[in-house]
Amino acid sequence: MSLPEKVRLVEVGPRDGLQNEAQPISVADKVRLVDDLSAAGLSYIEVGSFVSPKWVPQMAGSAEVFANIQQHSGVTYAALAPNLRGFEDALAAGVKEVAVFAAASEAFSQRNINCSISDSLQRFVPIMEAARQHGVRVRGYVSCVLGCPYEGMISAEQVAPVARELHDMGCYEVSLGDTIGTGTPGATRRLFEVVGAQVPRDQLAGHFHDTYGQALANVYASLLEGISVFDSSVAGLGGCPYAKGASGNVASEDVLYMLQGLGIDTGIDLERLIAAGLRISEVLGRASGSRVARARNAR
Ligand SMILES: CC(C)(COP(=O)([O-])OP(=O)([O-])OC[C@H]1O[C@@H](n2cnc3c(N)ncnc32)[C@H](O)[C@@H]1OP(=O)([O-])[O-])[C@@H](O)C(=O)NCCC(=O)NCCSC(=O)C[C@@](C)(O)CC(=O)[O-]
């Protein structure tokens, strides 16, 4: 299969990245990050989550973040909603796109959202109905698609029905999350072969954490399978509060550098993206998790 001409990056740093930080991050710093990212040309930014603050305290100020960012036309500013309450809070904050999140592993589903996979899918039905009424688009996630921190191996055959159900209930795109970053390129290709038989490949996305250093290779493997949407995190921010030891998503700068080398268009300015990542890394008091950003910064 030939490589796609265009790729859309879904920037998840402000949500997937910052949700995992131990230190408090001010609303002003979050707003600045989102604004820097839209200025760099990202067309899709996951800004926050409307989840229980007892479960994920870092996302507590999401409504305030939405109220203060500069929203540009042509840019999607999305939020996670685990239940109808979260959807209604997102709607009240003016959010136009939400993401629901399920898992391919029962144990992870319990730890992450306190219910079984099947109950979580049932919980999303009223969200889908309300979203249709309000003209809100819904994206879906499946976690643990290439391994689970509690159950170990997860087969592509376990992932496919969950992805299909999200698609069938109306998610316009389903992002497959390698939550703990154990996946390798061969397993990634097989995952998209199997899930791609149930959900059209142009409605699937890849979401790779870099814990085992495989994320960029997995993005490339997915490109070979015809996938053209990838979630990534500026400066490689993040991890997962319910997956101990998981490192951040593949760094947006590193994915962009690779895509530019392949001649694939994204509409994103690499230098501005690097600057956005260096700024938030400085706020967090550590080096950027992007190798491209570190190399450029050292020059
Ligand atoms: C789903 C629940 C709420 C169930 O949690 P629960 O305890 O079963 O819910 P509950 O309905 O019994 O409510 C308990 C309390 O939470 C409140 N509550 C209930 N709903 C909300 C809400 N929406 N917003 C704010 N508060 C809420 C509710 O009002 C109540 O408050 P209390 O009476 O105790 O004061 C909880 O488990 C939760 O919030 N989990 C979120 C977990 C999370 O955000 N994980 C990270 C995102 S997923 C991820 O990172 C993976 C991904 C997507 O990136 C892909 C990958 O890499 O794999």
The ligand as an SDF file (V2000), in Angstrom:
LIG
                    3D

 58 60  0  0  0  0  0  0  0  0999 V2000
  -16.2680    7.6260   34.8250 C   0  0  0  0  0  0  0  0  0  0  0  0
  -16.1560    7.9940   36.2880 C   0  0  0  0  0  0  0  0  0  0  0  0
  -16.8020    9.3290   36.5660 C   0  0  0  0  0  0  0  0  0  0  0  0
  -16.9010    6.9210   37.0520 C   0  0  0  0  0  0  0  0  0  0  0  0
  -16.6040    7.0180   38.4440 O   0  0  0  0  0  0  0  0  0  0  0  0
  -17.6160    6.4950   39.5380 P   0  0  0  0  0  0  0  0  0  0  0  0
  -17.0180    6.7480   40.8790 O   0  0  0  0  0  0  0  0  0  0  0  0
  -17.9900    5.0930   39.2020 O   0  0  0  0  0  0  0  0  0  0  0  0
  -18.8410    7.4580   39.2200 O   0  0  0  0  0  0  0  0  0  0  0  0
  -20.1570    7.8120   39.9670 P   0  0  0  0  0  0  0  0  0  0  0  0
  -21.1850    8.0460   38.9080 O   0  0  0  0  0  0  0  0  0  0  0  0
  -20.4420    6.8320   41.0530 O   0  0  0  0  0  0  0  0  0  0  0  0
  -19.8040    9.2210   40.6390 O   0  0  0  0  0  0  0  0  0  0  0  0
  -18.8310    9.3510   41.6480 C   0  0  0  0  0  0  0  0  0  0  0  0
  -18.5360   10.8030   41.8700 C   0  0  0  0  0  0  0  0  0  0  0  0
  -17.9870   11.3950   40.6990 O   0  0  0  0  0  0  0  0  0  0  0  0
  -18.8120   12.4640   40.2300 C   0  0  0  0  0  0  0  0  0  0  0  0
  -18.8300   12.4270   38.7630 N   0  0  0  0  0  0  0  0  0  0  0  0
  -19.3340   11.4620   37.9780 C   0  0  0  0  0  0  0  0  0  0  0  0
  -19.1380   11.7790   36.6960 N   0  0  0  0  0  0  0  0  0  0  0  0
  -18.4830   12.9600   36.6810 C   0  0  0  0  0  0  0  0  0  0  0  0
  -18.0020   13.7810   35.6430 C   0  0  0  0  0  0  0  0  0  0  0  0
  -18.1380   13.4430   34.3610 N   0  0  0  0  0  0  0  0  0  0  0  0
  -17.3870   14.9350   35.9710 N   0  0  0  0  0  0  0  0  0  0  0  0
  -17.2310   15.2900   37.2690 C   0  0  0  0  0  0  0  0  0  0  0  0
  -17.6660   14.5250   38.3050 N   0  0  0  0  0  0  0  0  0  0  0  0
  -18.2820   13.3740   37.9980 C   0  0  0  0  0  0  0  0  0  0  0  0
  -20.1580   12.1880   40.8400 C   0  0  0  0  0  0  0  0  0  0  0  0
  -20.9150   13.3860   40.9280 O   0  0  0  0  0  0  0  0  0  0  0  0
  -19.7810   11.6380   42.1890 C   0  0  0  0  0  0  0  0  0  0  0  0
  -19.3430   12.7160   43.0100 O   0  0  0  0  0  0  0  0  0  0  0  0
  -19.4880   12.6670   44.6090 P   0  0  0  0  0  0  0  0  0  0  0  0
  -20.9570   12.4500   44.8420 O   0  0  0  0  0  0  0  0  0  0  0  0
  -18.6350   11.5140   45.0840 O   0  0  0  0  0  0  0  0  0  0  0  0
  -18.9650   13.9950   45.0440 O   0  0  0  0  0  0  0  0  0  0  0  0
  -14.6870    8.0010   36.7790 C   0  0  0  0  0  0  0  0  0  0  0  0
  -14.1730    6.7180   36.7220 O   0  0  0  0  0  0  0  0  0  0  0  0
  -13.8110    8.9060   35.9340 C   0  0  0  0  0  0  0  0  0  0  0  0
  -13.9860   10.1120   35.9090 O   0  0  0  0  0  0  0  0  0  0  0  0
  -12.8440    8.3220   35.2410 N   0  0  0  0  0  0  0  0  0  0  0  0
  -11.9980    9.0980   34.3220 C   0  0  0  0  0  0  0  0  0  0  0  0
  -10.7270    8.3750   34.0800 C   0  0  0  0  0  0  0  0  0  0  0  0
   -9.8720    9.1460   33.1200 C   0  0  0  0  0  0  0  0  0  0  0  0
  -10.1030   10.3030   32.8120 O   0  0  0  0  0  0  0  0  0  0  0  0
   -8.8180    8.4650   32.6350 N   0  0  0  0  0  0  0  0  0  0  0  0
   -7.8970    9.0690   31.7140 C   0  0  0  0  0  0  0  0  0  0  0  0
   -8.4820    9.2440   30.3460 C   0  0  0  0  0  0  0  0  0  0  0  0
   -8.4780    7.7410   29.3710 S   0  0  0  0  0  0  0  0  0  0  0  0
   -6.8910    7.6980   28.7430 C   0  0  0  0  0  0  0  0  0  0  0  0
   -6.0640    8.4840   29.1090 O   0  0  0  0  0  0  0  0  0  0  0  0
   -6.5830    6.7100   27.6450 C   0  0  0  0  0  0  0  0  0  0  0  0
   -6.5400    7.3560   26.2620 C   0  0  0  0  0  0  0  0  0  0  0  0
   -7.9140    7.9100   25.8670 C   0  0  0  0  0  0  0  0  0  0  0  0
   -5.6320    8.4300   26.2240 O   0  0  0  0  0  0  0  0  0  0  0  0
   -6.1360    6.3090   25.2040 C   0  0  0  0  0  0  0  0  0  0  0  0
   -4.9670    5.4210   25.6450 C   0  0  0  0  0  0  0  0  0  0  0  0
   -3.8130    5.8780   25.6780 O   0  0  0  0  0  0  0  0  0  0  0  0
   -5.2570    4.2690   25.9760 O   0  0  0  0  0  0  0  0  0  0  0  0
  1  2  1  0
  2  3  1  0
  2  4  1  0
  2 36  1  0
  4  5  1  0
  5  6  1  0
  6  7  2  0
  6  8  1  0
  6  9  1  0
  9 10  1  0
 10 11  2  0
 10 12  1  0
 10 13  1  0
 13 14  1  0
 14 15  1  0
 15 16  1  0
 15 30  1  0
 16 17  1  0
 17 18  1  0
 17 28  1  0
 18 19  1  0
 18 27  1  0
 19 20  2  0
 20 21  1  0
 21 22  1  0
 21 27  2  0
 22 23  1  0
 22 24  2  0
 24 25  1  0
 25 26  2  0
 26 27  1  0
 28 29  1  0
 28 30  1  0
 30 31  1  0
 31 32  1  0
 32 33  2  0
 32 34  1  0
 32 35  1  0
 36 37  1  0
 36 38  1  0
 38 39  2  0
 38 40  1  0
 40 41  1  0
 41 42  1  0
 42 43  1  0
 43 44  2  0
 43 45  1  0
 45 46  1  0
 46 47  1  0
 47 48  1  0
 48 49  1  0
 49 50  2  0
 49 51  1  0
 51 52  1  0
 52 53  1  0
 52 54  1  0
 52 55  1  0
 55 56  1  0
 56 57  2  0
 56 58  1  0
M  CHG  5   8  -1  12  -1  34  -1  35  -1  58  -1
M  END
$$$$
